[in-house]
Amino acid sequence: MLPTYQLKGADLTEEEVVRQVIEKKQDDSGFTAAISDVTFNEKTDQWTVGFTETFAPKEKEFNITADDQK
């Protein structure tokens, strides 16, 4: 278990935004990706969660953005 971080200027914690994007992505069948990074952009008030598709024939990286809103 990791601690929850509340970044300066953010409304959501890292845990909340990761949970939010995973729930949004779970609509896709066969979602088997690992989180590679989580960043917050205070200027745009958005989070970006980076993923690496681990079980695809060829490794694929992609990002999902989420607004910083509770």
mmCIF file as Biopython writes it, N, C-alpha, C and O atoms, coordinates in Angstrom:
data_model
#
loop_
_atom_site.group_PDB
_atom_site.id
_atom_site.type_symbol
_atom_site.label_atom_id
_atom_site.label_alt_id
_atom_site.label_comp_id
_atom_site.label_asym_id
_atom_site.label_entity_id
_atom_site.label_seq_id
_atom_site.pdbx_PDB_ins_code
_atom_site.Cartn_x
_atom_site.Cartn_y
_atom_site.Cartn_z
_atom_site.occupancy
_atom_site.B_iso_or_equiv
_atom_site.auth_seq_id
_atom_site.auth_asym_id
_atom_site.pdbx_PDB_model_num
ATOM 1   N N  . MET A ? 1  ? 0.837   -1.159 0.000   1.0 0.0 1  A 1 
ATOM 2   C CA . MET A ? 1  ? 0.000   0.000  0.000   1.0 0.0 1  A 1 
ATOM 3   C C  . MET A ? 1  ? 0.892   1.236  0.000   1.0 0.0 1  A 1 
ATOM 4   O O  . MET A ? 1  ? 1.879   1.305  0.733   1.0 0.0 1  A 1 
ATOM 5   N N  . LEU A ? 2  ? 0.534   2.203  -0.826  1.0 0.0 2  A 1 
ATOM 6   C CA . LEU A ? 2  ? 1.292   3.439  -0.930  1.0 0.0 2  A 1 
ATOM 7   C C  . LEU A ? 2  ? 0.510   4.588  -0.304  1.0 0.0 2  A 1 
ATOM 8   O O  . LEU A ? 2  ? -0.719  4.546  -0.247  1.0 0.0 2  A 1 
ATOM 9   N N  . PRO A ? 3  ? 1.220   5.616  0.166   1.0 0.0 3  A 1 
ATOM 10  C CA . PRO A ? 3  ? 0.507   6.776  0.718   1.0 0.0 3  A 1 
ATOM 11  C C  . PRO A ? 3  ? -0.216  7.550  -0.372  1.0 0.0 3  A 1 
ATOM 12  O O  . PRO A ? 3  ? 0.152   7.488  -1.545  1.0 0.0 3  A 1 
ATOM 13  N N  . THR A ? 4  ? -1.248  8.279  0.030   1.0 0.0 4  A 1 
ATOM 14  C CA . THR A ? 4  ? -2.001  9.115  -0.896  1.0 0.0 4  A 1 
ATOM 15  C C  . THR A ? 4  ? -1.382  10.504 -0.913  1.0 0.0 4  A 1 
ATOM 16  O O  . THR A ? 4  ? -1.114  11.081 0.141   1.0 0.0 4  A 1 
ATOM 17  N N  . TYR A ? 5  ? -1.156  11.040 -2.104  1.0 0.0 5  A 1 
ATOM 18  C CA . TYR A ? 5  ? -0.543  12.351 -2.245  1.0 0.0 5  A 1 
ATOM 19  C C  . TYR A ? 5  ? -1.557  13.368 -2.753  1.0 0.0 5  A 1 
ATOM 20  O O  . TYR A ? 5  ? -2.311  13.097 -3.687  1.0 0.0 5  A 1 
ATOM 21  N N  . GLN A ? 6  ? -1.563  14.529 -2.131  1.0 0.0 6  A 1 
ATOM 22  C CA . GLN A ? 6  ? -2.388  15.656 -2.560  1.0 0.0 6  A 1 
ATOM 23  C C  . GLN A ? 6  ? -1.409  16.712 -3.060  1.0 0.0 6  A 1 
ATOM 24  O O  . GLN A ? 6  ? -0.748  17.371 -2.256  1.0 0.0 6  A 1 
ATOM 25  N N  . LEU A ? 7  ? -1.308  16.881 -4.374  1.0 0.0 7  A 1 
ATOM 26  C CA . LEU A ? 7  ? -0.368  17.842 -4.938  1.0 0.0 7  A 1 
ATOM 27  C C  . LEU A ? 7  ? -0.873  19.263 -4.773  1.0 0.0 7  A 1 
ATOM 28  O O  . LEU A ? 7  ? -2.081  19.501 -4.758  1.0 0.0 7  A 1 
ATOM 29  N N  . LYS A ? 8  ? 0.041   20.200 -4.651  1.0 0.0 8  A 1 
ATOM 30  C CA . LYS A ? 8  ? -0.305  21.608 -4.478  1.0 0.0 8  A 1 
ATOM 31  C C  . LYS A ? 8  ? -1.142  22.073 -5.670  1.0 0.0 8  A 1 
ATOM 32  O O  . LYS A ? 8  ? -0.758  21.869 -6.822  1.0 0.0 8  A 1 
ATOM 33  N N  . GLY A ? 9  ? -2.275  22.691 -5.390  1.0 0.0 9  A 1 
ATOM 34  C CA . GLY A ? 9  ? -3.147  23.210 -6.433  1.0 0.0 9  A 1 
ATOM 35  C C  . GLY A ? 9  ? -4.148  22.206 -6.974  1.0 0.0 9  A 1 
ATOM 36  O O  . GLY A ? 9  ? -5.005  22.566 -7.781  1.0 0.0 9  A 1 
ATOM 37  N N  . ALA A ? 10 ? -4.056  20.952 -6.544  1.0 0.0 10 A 1 
ATOM 38  C CA . ALA A ? 10 ? -4.954  19.906 -7.056  1.0 0.0 10 A 1 
ATOM 39  C C  . ALA A ? 10 ? -6.115  19.681 -6.099  1.0 0.0 10 A 1 
ATOM 40  O O  . ALA A ? 10 ? -5.947  19.741 -4.881  1.0 0.0 10 A 1 
ATOM 41  N N  . ASP A ? 11 ? -7.293  19.422 -6.656  1.0 0.0 11 A 1 
ATOM 42  C CA . ASP A ? 11 ? -8.460  19.068 -5.851  1.0 0.0 11 A 1 
ATOM 43  C C  . ASP A ? 11 ? -8.483  17.570 -5.554  1.0 0.0 11 A 1 
ATOM 44  O O  . ASP A ? 11 ? -8.883  17.151 -4.468  1.0 0.0 11 A 1 
ATOM 45  N N  . LEU A ? 12 ? -8.050  16.769 -6.526  1.0 0.0 12 A 1 
ATOM 46  C CA . LEU A ? 12 ? -8.032  15.321 -6.385  1.0 0.0 12 A 1 
ATOM 47  C C  . LEU A ? 12 ? -6.680  14.848 -5.870  1.0 0.0 12 A 1 
ATOM 48  O O  . LEU A ? 12 ? -5.665  15.513 -6.074  1.0 0.0 12 A 1 
ATOM 49  N N  . THR A ? 13 ? -6.671  13.702 -5.206  1.0 0.0 13 A 1 
ATOM 50  C CA . THR A ? 13 ? -5.416  13.055 -4.846  1.0 0.0 13 A 1 
ATOM 51  C C  . THR A ? 13 ? -4.994  12.155 -6.007  1.0 0.0 13 A 1 
ATOM 52  O O  . THR A ? 13 ? -5.793  11.887 -6.904  1.0 0.0 13 A 1 
ATOM 53  N N  . GLU A ? 14 ? -3.747  11.690 -5.997  1.0 0.0 14 A 1 
ATOM 54  C CA . GLU A ? 14 ? -3.298  10.749 -7.036  1.0 0.0 14 A 1 
ATOM 55  C C  . GLU A ? 14 ? -4.183  9.507  -7.040  1.0 0.0 14 A 1 
ATOM 56  O O  . GLU A ? 14 ? -4.550  9.005  -8.103  1.0 0.0 14 A 1 
ATOM 57  N N  . GLU A ? 15 ? -4.523  9.013  -5.853  1.0 0.0 15 A 1 
ATOM 58  C CA . GLU A ? 15 ? -5.369  7.823  -5.756  1.0 0.0 15 A 1 
ATOM 59  C C  . GLU A ? 15 ? -6.720  8.042  -6.426  1.0 0.0 15 A 1 
ATOM 60  O O  . GLU A ? 15 ? -7.196  7.177  -7.163  1.0 0.0 15 A 1 
ATOM 61  N N  . GLU A ? 16 ? -7.338  9.189  -6.176  1.0 0.0 16 A 1 
ATOM 62  C CA . GLU A ? 16 ? -8.648  9.463  -6.748  1.0 0.0 16 A 1 
ATOM 63  C C  . GLU A ? 16 ? -8.609  9.542  -8.268  1.0 0.0 16 A 1 
ATOM 64  O O  . GLU A ? 16 ? -9.496  9.013  -8.937  1.0 0.0 16 A 1 
ATOM 65  N N  . VAL A ? 17 ? -7.587  10.199 -8.821  1.0 0.0 17 A 1 
ATOM 66  C CA . VAL A ? 17 ? -7.524  10.330 -10.277 1.0 0.0 17 A 1 
ATOM 67  C C  . VAL A ? 17 ? -7.206  8.991  -10.936 1.0 0.0 17 A 1 
ATOM 68  O O  . VAL A ? 17 ? -7.745  8.689  -12.001 1.0 0.0 17 A 1 
ATOM 69  N N  . VAL A ? 18 ? -6.345  8.188  -10.327 1.0 0.0 18 A 1 
ATOM 70  C CA . VAL A ? 18 ? -6.040  6.867  -10.892 1.0 0.0 18 A 1 
ATOM 71  C C  . VAL A ? 18 ? -7.299  6.004  -10.888 1.0 0.0 18 A 1 
ATOM 72  O O  . VAL A ? 18 ? -7.592  5.329  -11.876 1.0 0.0 18 A 1 
ATOM 73  N N  . ARG A ? 19 ? -8.040  6.022  -9.793  1.0 0.0 19 A 1 
ATOM 74  C CA . ARG A ? 19 ? -9.288  5.254  -9.706  1.0 0.0 19 A 1 
ATOM 75  C C  . ARG A ? 19 ? -10.268 5.722  -10.790 1.0 0.0 19 A 1 
ATOM 76  O O  . ARG A ? 19 ? -10.926 4.903  -11.432 1.0 0.0 19 A 1 
ATOM 77  N N  . GLN A ? 20 ? -10.359 7.044  -10.988 1.0 0.0 20 A 1 
ATOM 78  C CA . GLN A ? 20 ? -11.278 7.626  -11.965 1.0 0.0 20 A 1 
ATOM 79  C C  . GLN A ? 20 ? -10.948 7.173  -13.389 1.0 0.0 20 A 1 
ATOM 80  O O  . GLN A ? 20 ? -11.844 6.771  -14.130 1.0 0.0 20 A 1 
ATOM 81  N N  . VAL A ? 21 ? -9.677  7.234  -13.776 1.0 0.0 21 A 1 
ATOM 82  C CA . VAL A ? 21 ? -9.342  6.860  -15.159 1.0 0.0 21 A 1 
ATOM 83  C C  . VAL A ? 21 ? -9.421  5.355  -15.377 1.0 0.0 21 A 1 
ATOM 84  O O  . VAL A ? 21 ? -9.750  4.909  -16.476 1.0 0.0 21 A 1 
ATOM 85  N N  . ILE A ? 22 ? -9.128  4.572  -14.356 1.0 0.0 22 A 1 
ATOM 86  C CA . ILE A ? 22 ? -9.254  3.116  -14.506 1.0 0.0 22 A 1 
ATOM 87  C C  . ILE A ? 22 ? -10.727 2.731  -14.672 1.0 0.0 22 A 1 
ATOM 88  O O  . ILE A ? 22 ? -11.060 1.881  -15.498 1.0 0.0 22 A 1 
ATOM 89  N N  . GLU A ? 23 ? -11.595 3.351  -13.892 1.0 0.0 23 A 1 
ATOM 90  C CA . GLU A ? 23 ? -13.026 3.069  -14.037 1.0 0.0 23 A 1 
ATOM 91  C C  . GLU A ? 23 ? -13.521 3.470  -15.424 1.0 0.0 23 A 1 
ATOM 92  O O  . GLU A ? 23 ? -14.350 2.775  -16.012 1.0 0.0 23 A 1 
ATOM 93  N N  . LYS A ? 24 ? -13.018 4.589  -15.950 1.0 0.0 24 A 1 
ATOM 94  C CA . LYS A ? 24 ? -13.404 5.031  -17.294 1.0 0.0 24 A 1 
ATOM 95  C C  . LYS A ? 24 ? -12.881 4.046  -18.343 1.0 0.0 24 A 1 
ATOM 96  O O  . LYS A ? 24 ? -13.581 3.742  -19.310 1.0 0.0 24 A 1 
ATOM 97  N N  . LYS A ? 25 ? -11.668 3.550  -18.158 1.0 0.0 25 A 1 
ATOM 98  C CA . LYS A ? 25 ? -11.036 2.659  -19.143 1.0 0.0 25 A 1 
ATOM 99  C C  . LYS A ? 25 ? -11.566 1.233  -19.048 1.0 0.0 25 A 1 
ATOM 100 O O  . LYS A ? 25 ? -11.465 0.486  -20.021 1.0 0.0 25 A 1 
ATOM 101 N N  . GLN A ? 26 ? -12.125 0.832  -17.914 1.0 0.0 26 A 1 
ATOM 102 C CA . GLN A ? 26 ? -12.606 -0.536 -17.755 1.0 0.0 26 A 1 
ATOM 103 C C  . GLN A ? 26 ? -13.752 -0.869 -18.698 1.0 0.0 26 A 1 
ATOM 104 O O  . GLN A ? 26 ? -14.099 -2.039 -18.863 1.0 0.0 26 A 1 
ATOM 105 N N  . ASP A ? 27 ? -14.336 0.135  -19.312 1.0 0.0 27 A 1 
ATOM 106 C CA . ASP A ? 27 ? -15.374 -0.121 -20.309 1.0 0.0 27 A 1 
ATOM 107 C C  . ASP A ? 27 ? -14.812 -0.877 -21.508 1.0 0.0 27 A 1 
ATOM 108 O O  . ASP A ? 27 ? -15.545 -1.573 -22.211 1.0 0.0 27 A 1 
ATOM 109 N N  . ASP A ? 28 ? -13.500 -0.737 -21.738 1.0 0.0 28 A 1 
ATOM 110 C CA . ASP A ? 28 ? -12.842 -1.464 -22.829 1.0 0.0 28 A 1 
ATOM 111 C C  . ASP A ? 28 ? -12.578 -2.890 -22.368 1.0 0.0 28 A 1 
ATOM 112 O O  . ASP A ? 28 ? -12.014 -3.105 -21.295 1.0 0.0 28 A 1 
ATOM 113 N N  . SER A ? 29 ? -12.984 -3.864 -23.175 1.0 0.0 29 A 1 
ATOM 114 C CA . SER A ? 29 ? -12.721 -5.243 -22.788 1.0 0.0 29 A 1 
ATOM 115 C C  . SER A ? 29 ? -11.238 -5.549 -22.956 1.0 0.0 29 A 1 
ATOM 116 O O  . SER A ? 29 ? -10.590 -5.052 -23.877 1.0 0.0 29 A 1 
ATOM 117 N N  . GLY A ? 30 ? -10.715 -6.365 -22.063 1.0 0.0 30 A 1 
ATOM 118 C CA . GLY A ? 30 ? -9.325  -6.766 -22.154 1.0 0.0 30 A 1 
ATOM 119 C C  . GLY A ? 30 ? -8.333  -5.709 -21.724 1.0 0.0 30 A 1 
ATOM 120 O O  . GLY A ? 30 ? -7.207  -5.702 -22.222 1.0 0.0 30 A 1 
ATOM 121 N N  . PHE A ? 31 ? -8.698  -4.821 -20.826 1.0 0.0 31 A 1 
ATOM 122 C CA . PHE A ? 31 ? -7.808  -3.760 -20.361 1.0 0.0 31 A 1 
ATOM 123 C C  . PHE A ? 31 ? -6.741  -4.363 -19.458 1.0 0.0 31 A 1 
ATOM 124 O O  . PHE A ? 31 ? -7.027  -4.738 -18.322 1.0 0.0 31 A 1 
ATOM 125 N N  . THR A ? 32 ? -5.524  -4.455 -19.955 1.0 0.0 32 A 1 
ATOM 126 C CA . THR A ? 32 ? -4.410  -5.042 -19.207 1.0 0.0 32 A 1 
ATOM 127 C C  . THR A ? 32 ? -3.193  -4.135 -19.300 1.0 0.0 32 A 1 
ATOM 128 O O  . THR A ? 32 ? -2.196  -4.490 -19.928 1.0 0.0 32 A 1 
ATOM 129 N N  . ALA A ? 33 ? -3.272  -2.989 -18.689 1.0 0.0 33 A 1 
ATOM 130 C CA . ALA A ? 33 ? -2.179  -2.027 -18.763 1.0 0.0 33 A 1 
ATOM 131 C C  . ALA A ? 33 ? -1.660  -1.719 -17.367 1.0 0.0 33 A 1 
ATOM 132 O O  . ALA A ? 33 ? -2.393  -1.798 -16.381 1.0 0.0 33 A 1 
ATOM 133 N N  . ALA A ? 34 ? -0.390  -1.369 -17.304 1.0 0.0 34 A 1 
ATOM 134 C CA . ALA A ? 34 ? 0.240   -0.962 -16.049 1.0 0.0 34 A 1 
ATOM 135 C C  . ALA A ? 34 ? 0.418   0.550  -16.056 1.0 0.0 34 A 1 
ATOM 136 O O  . ALA A ? 34 ? 0.701   1.144  -17.096 1.0 0.0 34 A 1 
ATOM 137 N N  . ILE A ? 35 ? 0.251   1.163  -14.903 1.0 0.0 35 A 1 
ATOM 138 C CA . ILE A ? 35 ? 0.449   2.610  -14.789 1.0 0.0 35 A 1 
ATOM 139 C C  . ILE A ? 35 ? 1.939   2.891  -14.832 1.0 0.0 35 A 1 
ATOM 140 O O  . ILE A ? 35 ? 2.714   2.303  -14.077 1.0 0.0 35 A 1 
ATOM 141 N N  . SER A ? 36 ? 2.337   3.797  -15.721 1.0 0.0 36 A 1 
ATOM 142 C CA . SER A ? 36 ? 3.757   4.135  -15.832 1.0 0.0 36 A 1 
ATOM 143 C C  . SER A ? 36 ? 4.080   5.470  -15.162 1.0 0.0 36 A 1 
ATOM 144 O O  . SER A ? 36 ? 5.197   5.659  -14.679 1.0 0.0 36 A 1 
ATOM 145 N N  . ASP A ? 37 ? 3.122   6.399  -15.124 1.0 0.0 37 A 1 
ATOM 146 C CA . ASP A ? 37 ? 3.346   7.663  -14.433 1.0 0.0 37 A 1 
ATOM 147 C C  . ASP A ? 37 ? 2.028   8.405  -14.219 1.0 0.0 37 A 1 
ATOM 148 O O  . ASP A ? 37 ? 1.037   8.164  -14.908 1.0 0.0 37 A 1 
ATOM 149 N N  . VAL A ? 38 ? 2.047   9.310  -13.249 1.0 0.0 38 A 1 
ATOM 150 C CA . VAL A ? 38 ? 0.893   10.155 -12.942 1.0 0.0 38 A 1 
ATOM 151 C C  . VAL A ? 38 ? 1.422   11.572 -12.763 1.0 0.0 38 A 1 
ATOM 152 O O  . VAL A ? 38 ? 2.298   11.810 -11.932 1.0 0.0 38 A 1 
ATOM 153 N N  . THR A ? 39 ? 0.891   12.516 -13.546 1.0 0.0 39 A 1 
ATOM 154 C CA . THR A ? 39 ? 1.349   13.899 -13.442 1.0 0.0 39 A 1 
ATOM 155 C C  . THR A ? 39 ? 0.158   14.843 -13.352 1.0 0.0 39 A 1 
ATOM 156 O O  . THR A ? 39 ? -0.930  14.547 -13.845 1.0 0.0 39 A 1 
ATOM 157 N N  . PHE A ? 40 ? 0.390   15.990 -12.710 1.0 0.0 40 A 1 
ATOM 158 C CA . PHE A ? 40 ? -0.637  17.012 -12.587 1.0 0.0 40 A 1 
ATOM 159 C C  . PHE A ? 40 ? -0.118  18.302 -13.191 1.0 0.0 40 A 1 
ATOM 160 O O  . PHE A ? 40 ? 0.989   18.741 -12.879 1.0 0.0 40 A 1 
ATOM 161 N N  . ASN A ? 41 ? -0.927  18.916 -14.067 1.0 0.0 41 A 1 
ATOM 162 C CA . ASN A ? 41 ? -0.577  20.193 -14.684 1.0 0.0 41 A 1 
ATOM 163 C C  . ASN A ? 41 ? -1.443  21.264 -14.037 1.0 0.0 41 A 1 
ATOM 164 O O  . ASN A ? 41 ? -2.643  21.351 -14.296 1.0 0.0 41 A 1 
ATOM 165 N N  . GLU A ? 42 ? -0.815  22.081 -13.189 1.0 0.0 42 A 1 
ATOM 166 C CA . GLU A ? 42 ? -1.567  23.096 -12.446 1.0 0.0 42 A 1 
ATOM 167 C C  . GLU A ? 42 ? -2.142  24.162 -13.376 1.0 0.0 42 A 1 
ATOM 168 O O  . GLU A ? 42 ? -3.206  24.713 -13.096 1.0 0.0 42 A 1 
ATOM 169 N N  . LYS A ? 43 ? -1.448  24.460 -14.483 1.0 0.0 43 A 1 
ATOM 170 C CA . LYS A ? 43 ? -1.933  25.484 -15.416 1.0 0.0 43 A 1 
ATOM 171 C C  . LYS A ? 43 ? -3.234  25.083 -16.096 1.0 0.0 43 A 1 
ATOM 172 O O  . LYS A ? 43 ? -4.137  25.906 -16.241 1.0 0.0 43 A 1 
ATOM 173 N N  . THR A ? 44 ? -3.336  23.818 -16.516 1.0 0.0 44 A 1 
ATOM 174 C CA . THR A ? 44 ? -4.547  23.347 -17.196 1.0 0.0 44 A 1 
ATOM 175 C C  . THR A ? 44 ? -5.539  22.705 -16.236 1.0 0.0 44 A 1 
ATOM 176 O O  . THR A ? 44 ? -6.666  22.397 -16.622 1.0 0.0 44 A 1 
ATOM 177 N N  . ASP A ? 45 ? -5.119  22.499 -14.967 1.0 0.0 45 A 1 
ATOM 178 C CA . ASP A ? 45 ? -5.948  21.862 -13.951 1.0 0.0 45 A 1 
ATOM 179 C C  . ASP A ? 45 ? -6.372  20.459 -14.400 1.0 0.0 45 A 1 
ATOM 180 O O  . ASP A ? 45 ? -7.522  20.055 -14.232 1.0 0.0 45 A 1 
ATOM 181 N N  . GLN A ? 46 ? -5.398  19.723 -14.981 1.0 0.0 46 A 1 
ATOM 182 C CA . GLN A ? 46 ? -5.667  18.365 -15.471 1.0 0.0 46 A 1 
ATOM 183 C C  . GLN A ? 46 ? -4.585  17.397 -15.016 1.0 0.0 46 A 1 
ATOM 184 O O  . GLN A ? 46 ? -3.424  17.763 -14.833 1.0 0.0 46 A 1 
ATOM 185 N N  . TRP A ? 47 ? -5.003  16.161 -14.842 1.0 0.0 47 A 1 
ATOM 186 C CA . TRP A ? 47 ? -4.109  15.047 -14.541 1.0 0.0 47 A 1 
ATOM 187 C C  . TRP A ? 47 ? -3.867  14.253 -15.821 1.0 0.0 47 A 1 
ATOM 188 O O  . TRP A ? 47 ? -4.740  14.173 -16.686 1.0 0.0 47 A 1 
ATOM 189 N N  . THR A ? 48 ? -2.697  13.679 -15.933 1.0 0.0 48 A 1 
ATOM 190 C CA . THR A ? 48 ? -2.392  12.743 -17.008 1.0 0.0 48 A 1 
ATOM 191 C C  . THR A ? 48 ? -1.866  11.468 -16.372 1.0 0.0 48 A 1 
ATOM 192 O O  . THR A ? 48 ? -0.907  11.494 -15.601 1.0 0.0 48 A 1 
ATOM 193 N N  . VAL A ? 49 ? -2.504  10.353 -16.704 1.0 0.0 49 A 1 
ATOM 194 C CA . VAL A ? 49 ? -2.073  9.049  -16.219 1.0 0.0 49 A 1 
ATOM 195 C C  . VAL A ? 49 ? -1.532  8.283  -17.416 1.0 0.0 49 A 1 
ATOM 196 O O  . VAL A ? 49 ? -2.249  8.038  -18.386 1.0 0.0 49 A 1 
ATOM 197 N N  . GLY A ? 50 ? -0.256  7.907  -17.340 1.0 0.0 50 A 1 
ATOM 198 C CA . GLY A ? 50 ? 0.383   7.158  -18.419 1.0 0.0 50 A 1 
ATOM 199 C C  . GLY A ? 50 ? 0.274   5.661  -18.172 1.0 0.0 50 A 1 
ATOM 200 O O  . GLY A ? 50 ? 0.450   5.194  -17.046 1.0 0.0 50 A 1 
ATOM 201 N N  . PHE A ? 51 ? -0.013  4.921  -19.221 1.0 0.0 51 A 1 
ATOM 202 C CA . PHE A ? 51 ? -0.153  3.466  -19.141 1.0 0.0 51 A 1 
ATOM 203 C C  . PHE A ? 51 ? 0.755   2.790  -20.155 1.0 0.0 51 A 1 
ATOM 204 O O  . PHE A ? 51 ? 1.081   3.362  -21.195 1.0 0.0 51 A 1 
ATOM 205 N N  . THR A ? 52 ? 1.158   1.570  -19.840 1.0 0.0 52 A 1 
ATOM 206 C CA . THR A ? 52 ? 1.859   0.703  -20.780 1.0 0.0 52 A 1 
ATOM 207 C C  . THR A ? 52 ? 1.042   -0.570 -20.903 1.0 0.0 52 A 1 
ATOM 208 O O  . THR A ? 52 ? 0.811   -1.268 -19.916 1.0 0.0 52 A 1 
ATOM 209 N N  . GLU A ? 53 ? 0.606   -0.868 -22.118 1.0 0.0 53 A 1 
ATOM 210 C CA . GLU A ? 53 ? -0.165  -2.087 -22.396 1.0 0.0 53 A 1 
ATOM 211 C C  . GLU A ? 53 ? 0.816   -3.250 -22.330 1.0 0.0 53 A 1 
ATOM 212 O O  . GLU A ? 53 ? 1.684   -3.379 -23.194 1.0 0.0 53 A 1 
ATOM 213 N N  . THR A ? 54 ? 0.688   -4.084 -21.328 1.0 0.0 54 A 1 
ATOM 214 C CA . THR A ? 54 ? 1.706   -5.100 -21.062 1.0 0.0 54 A 1 
ATOM 215 C C  . THR A ? 54 ? 1.471   -6.435 -21.767 1.0 0.0 54 A 1 
ATOM 216 O O  . THR A ? 54 ? 2.426   -7.160 -22.043 1.0 0.0 54 A 1 
ATOM 217 N N  . PHE A ? 55 ? 0.236   -6.762 -22.058 1.0 0.0 55 A 1 
ATOM 218 C CA . PHE A ? 55 ? -0.042  -8.070 -22.651 1.0 0.0 55 A 1 
ATOM 219 C C  . PHE A ? 55 ? -0.406  -7.995 -24.130 1.0 0.0 55 A 1 
ATOM 220 O O  . PHE A ? 55 ? -0.906  -8.968 -24.693 1.0 0.0 55 A 1 
ATOM 221 N N  . ALA A ? 56 ? -0.167  -6.877 -24.747 1.0 0.0 56 A 1 
ATOM 222 C CA . ALA A ? 56 ? -0.410  -6.740 -26.183 1.0 0.0 56 A 1 
ATOM 223 C C  . ALA A ? 56 ? 0.743   -7.398 -26.932 1.0 0.0 56 A 1 
ATOM 224 O O  . ALA A ? 56 ? 1.841   -7.530 -26.391 1.0 0.0 56 A 1 
ATOM 225 N N  . PRO A ? 57 ? 0.500   -7.811 -28.179 1.0 0.0 57 A 1 
ATOM 226 C CA . PRO A ? 57 ? 1.584   -8.410 -28.965 1.0 0.0 57 A 1 
ATOM 227 C C  . PRO A ? 57 ? 2.811   -7.481 -29.060 1.0 0.0 57 A 1 
ATOM 228 O O  . PRO A ? 57 ? 3.952   -7.943 -29.070 1.0 0.0 57 A 1 
ATOM 229 N N  . LYS A ? 58 ? 2.555   -6.184 -29.127 1.0 0.0 58 A 1 
ATOM 230 C CA . LYS A ? 58 ? 3.634   -5.211 -29.148 1.0 0.0 58 A 1 
ATOM 231 C C  . LYS A ? 58 ? 3.331   -4.195 -28.042 1.0 0.0 58 A 1 
ATOM 232 O O  . LYS A ? 58 ? 2.219   -3.672 -27.964 1.0 0.0 58 A 1 
ATOM 233 N N  . GLU A ? 59 ? 4.327   -3.916 -27.188 1.0 0.0 59 A 1 
ATOM 234 C CA . GLU A ? 59 ? 4.107   -2.986 -26.085 1.0 0.0 59 A 1 
ATOM 235 C C  . GLU A ? 59 ? 3.627   -1.637 -26.598 1.0 0.0 59 A 1 
ATOM 236 O O  . GLU A ? 59 ? 4.193   -1.083 -27.541 1.0 0.0 59 A 1 
ATOM 237 N N  . LYS A ? 60 ? 2.593   -1.121 -25.979 1.0 0.0 60 A 1 
ATOM 238 C CA . LYS A ? 60 ? 1.966   0.121  -26.419 1.0 0.0 60 A 1 
ATOM 239 C C  . LYS A ? 60 ? 1.820   1.050  -25.223 1.0 0.0 60 A 1 
ATOM 240 O O  . LYS A ? 60 ? 1.398   0.622  -24.149 1.0 0.0 60 A 1 
ATOM 241 N N  . GLU A ? 61 ? 2.168   2.314  -25.404 1.0 0.0 61 A 1 
ATOM 242 C CA . GLU A ? 61 ? 2.017   3.301  -24.346 1.0 0.0 61 A 1 
ATOM 243 C C  . GLU A ? 61 ? 0.927   4.297  -24.729 1.0 0.0 61 A 1 
ATOM 244 O O  . GLU A ? 61 ? 0.807   4.678  -25.893 1.0 0.0 61 A 1 
ATOM 245 N N  . PHE A ? 62 ? 0.132   4.715  -23.744 1.0 0.0 62 A 1 
ATOM 246 C CA . PHE A ? 62 ? -0.897  5.708  -23.999 1.0 0.0 62 A 1 
ATOM 247 C C  . PHE A ? 62 ? -1.181  6.477  -22.718 1.0 0.0 62 A 1 
ATOM 248 O O  . PHE A ? 62 ? -0.841  6.024  -21.625 1.0 0.0 62 A 1 
ATOM 249 N N  . ASN A ? 63 ? -1.804  7.636  -22.856 1.0 0.0 63 A 1 
ATOM 250 C CA . ASN A ? 63 ? -2.157  8.491  -21.731 1.0 0.0 63 A 1 
ATOM 251 C C  . ASN A ? 63 ? -3.665  8.706  -21.689 1.0 0.0 63 A 1 
ATOM 252 O O  . ASN A ? 63 ? -4.340  8.704  -22.718 1.0 0.0 63 A 1 
ATOM 253 N N  . ILE A ? 64 ? -4.169  8.888  -20.490 1.0 0.0 64 A 1 
ATOM 254 C CA . ILE A ? 64 ? -5.558  9.288  -20.290 1.0 0.0 64 A 1 
ATOM 255 C C  . ILE A ? 64 ? -5.522  10.538 -19.424 1.0 0.0 64 A 1 
ATOM 256 O O  . ILE A ? 64 ? -4.857  10.560 -18.389 1.0 0.0 64 A 1 
ATOM 257 N N  . THR A ? 65 ? -6.237  11.583 -19.844 1.0 0.0 65 A 1 
ATOM 258 C CA . THR A ? 65 ? -6.287  12.806 -19.063 1.0 0.0 65 A 1 
ATOM 259 C C  . THR A ? 65 ? -7.616  12.892 -18.329 1.0 0.0 65 A 1 
ATOM 260 O O  . THR A ? 65 ? -8.635  12.369 -18.780 1.0 0.0 65 A 1 
ATOM 261 N N  . ALA A ? 66 ? -7.578  13.567 -17.188 1.0 0.0 66 A 1 
ATOM 262 C CA . ALA A ? 66 ? -8.785  13.754 -16.387 1.0 0.0 66 A 1 
ATOM 263 C C  . ALA A ? 66 ? -8.757  15.156 -15.797 1.0 0.0 66 A 1 
ATOM 264 O O  . ALA A ? 66 ? -7.711  15.636 -15.357 1.0 0.0 66 A 1 
ATOM 265 N N  . ASP A ? 67 ? -9.906  15.803 -15.791 1.0 0.0 67 A 1 
ATOM 266 C CA . ASP A ? 67 ? -10.011 17.111 -15.162 1.0 0.0 67 A 1 
ATOM 267 C C  . ASP A ? 67 ? -9.904  16.955 -13.655 1.0 0.0 67 A 1 
ATOM 268 O O  . ASP A ? 67 ? -10.345 15.952 -13.094 1.0 0.0 67 A 1 
ATOM 269 N N  . ASP A ? 68 ? -9.322  17.940 -13.007 1.0 0.0 68 A 1 
ATOM 270 C CA . ASP A ? 68 ? -9.129  17.910 -11.563 1.0 0.0 68 A 1 
ATOM 271 C C  . ASP A ? 68 ? -10.386 18.425 -10.870 1.0 0.0 68 A 1 
ATOM 272 O O  . ASP A ? 68 ? -10.421 19.549 -10.368 1.0 0.0 68 A 1 
ATOM 273 N N  . GLN A ? 69 ? -11.418 17.578 -10.853 1.0 0.0 69 A 1 
ATOM 274 C CA . GLN A ? 69 ? -12.689 17.949 -10.242 1.0 0.0 69 A 1 
ATOM 275 C C  . GLN A ? 69 ? -13.209 16.810 -9.399  1.0 0.0 69 A 1 
ATOM 276 O O  . GLN A ? 69 ? -13.154 15.651 -9.811  1.0 0.0 69 A 1 
ATOM 277 N N  . LYS A ? 70 ? -13.711 17.128 -8.229  1.0 0.0 70 A 1 
ATOM 278 C CA . LYS A ? 70 ? -14.323 16.105 -7.369  1.0 0.0 70 A 1 
ATOM 279 C C  . LYS A ? 70 ? -15.779 15.979 -7.712  1.0 0.0 70 A 1 
ATOM 280 O O  . LYS A ? 70 ? -16.488 15.173 -7.108  1.0 0.0 70 A 1 
#
